[in-house]
Amino acid sequence: MDIDPTSGYITPVIYLNDFWLLSEHLIPLNESVAVVPLSLKYEPVGFFKWQMQVRCMPALPPSLPPSLLPSLPPDLD
């Protein structure tokens, strides 16, 4: 989080929320797939909710290969 010292404005944290990502939401890609639907949603998340999701992610069994799992922010490792 960055705070501008002159104006006091705070730059929001951009967080990719894949906490509820299930395998049924994934689309297998190969040469036969020409178009992939893309859906983006922006919404504010309370700090407590974000913190709980980040803390719980390592305890859950991974549904994705380790190479696709999100990494924790450096201060939460």
N, C-alpha and C positions, 0 to 999 in steps of 0.2 A: 504494500500500500504506500503510495507516494502522497505526501502533503506538500502543497506549494507554500513556502514560507511567507511570501508576500500577500497572497490572496486568502490563504487558509483552505483552499479547495482541496478535496481529497479525490485522487484518481481511484475509481472502483477496481476491485479485483475481478478479473475475468476467470471464471471457473467452469470447466467442462464437467457437467454433472452426469456421470454415467453410473451412478449408484444403483439405479433400478434398471439398468440395461440387461435384458434377458436374451437368451439365444433365439427366441422366437421373433425378436425384433430385428435380427440380423439377416442380411441378404447375401448368400454366397455369390462371389464374383468369379467369373471366368470369361472366356472369349465370346460366349453366347449372349452375355448381358450387354445390351447396347445402351440402355437408359437406367439410371438408378434414381429413385425418388429421394429428394433431400428435404428434410424438415428441420428448421431451426426455431428455437423458442427462447426468448429472452425474458427473464423475470428476476426480480430481486429476491435474494434468499437471506434470511436472518442469520446473523453471525453464529448463534447457538446451533441452528439446524445445519449450517455448513460445517461447523466444527465437529458435530456428532457424526456426520456422514464421512468426513475425512478420517476420523478416529476409528470408525467401524469397518472401513474397507479392508484393512489388512487382516482382520479376524474372519472375514467371510471366505468361504471356499471360492476360488476363482472359477468363473464360467468362461473366461477367455484365456487364450494362451498367454503366458507370462510376458511375451514381447508386446502385447497389446494392452496390458494392464497399466492404468495411470500410476505415475510415481507421486509420492507425497512431496509437498513443498519442503525445501531443505530445513526449515525450522521445526518441522513436525516429525522428522525421521527419528 
